[in-house]
Amino acid sequence: MKTALISDVHANLEALEAVLQAVDQRGADRILCLGDVVGYGGSPNECLNLIRKRCQLVLLGNHDSAASGGPEISRFNPNAKAAALWTSKVLTSQNRDYLRALTLSQRREPYLFVHASPAAPRDWEYIFDRFDAEPQFQFFTERACFIGHTHQPAIFERTVTGCESLPPTTLRFDPLYRYIVNVGSVGQPRDHDPRACFVLLEEPAASIDFVRVPYDIEAAQEKIRLQNLPPVLAARLASGE
């Protein structure tokens, strides 16, 4: 069984289409989306329509909640807030209702899936490093927890001696250890690599592979500009920051 894990599409249709093509080429049996389909980008309805068609699981992200009437918008920076307000205006009623119905987390043994953190999914905590990750392991019992939210691919391994950060590359889970895996971002990577990112999970091997996919960044940028969204939201796509 091959499972493609995607997150943080952020209304970037060009990146999403490129990732889905790569997913199909690798023969994935299912696609799970860990949240933030909308926000920042210029194609929220198009991305939602495609996600709804292709994904077997979709979780709620903070930008999904904000754009569909949630309180998160009050905590956003001005650029994120401007994008959320615009997204809220252009969402179809069907897509708005869809976002409002999404769940925060899902357990599918032996894994937990959540957008931000296992400790408090609705608080939208960030797990950037091993120091953030270590206390999170007490809040789930599964072999691994898959997350998004930071837009930075990462692996945190919990051993008998502590928590270590591993490079985001191909890995087979050690049966004696537990893991938190950030699957990166499809639509707005922030690890200085502008290519879209997703993870391919293979069972029963319990192995993961981080896949980077180039896409038409200029086309995605142009859609942001056409909607008069903050220019930085277009510029950052090219730098991966």
Secondary structure as UniProt FT lines:
FT   STRAND          2..6
FT   TURN            10..11
FT   HELIX           13..25
FT   TURN            26..27
FT   STRAND          30..33
FT   HELIX           44..54
FT   STRAND          57..59
FT   HELIX           62..67
FT   TURN            68..69
FT   HELIX           71..75
FT   HELIX           78..90
FT   HELIX           93..100
FT   STRAND          105..108
FT   TURN            109..110
FT   STRAND          111..114
FT   HELIX           121..123
FT   HELIX           130..133
FT   HELIX           134..139
FT   STRAND          144..147
FT   STRAND          154..158
FT   STRAND          163..166
FT   STRAND          171..172
FT   TURN            175..176
FT   STRAND          178..182
FT   STRAND          196..202
FT   TURN            203..206
FT   STRAND          207..213
FT   HELIX           217..226
FT   TURN            227..228
FT   HELIX           231..239
//
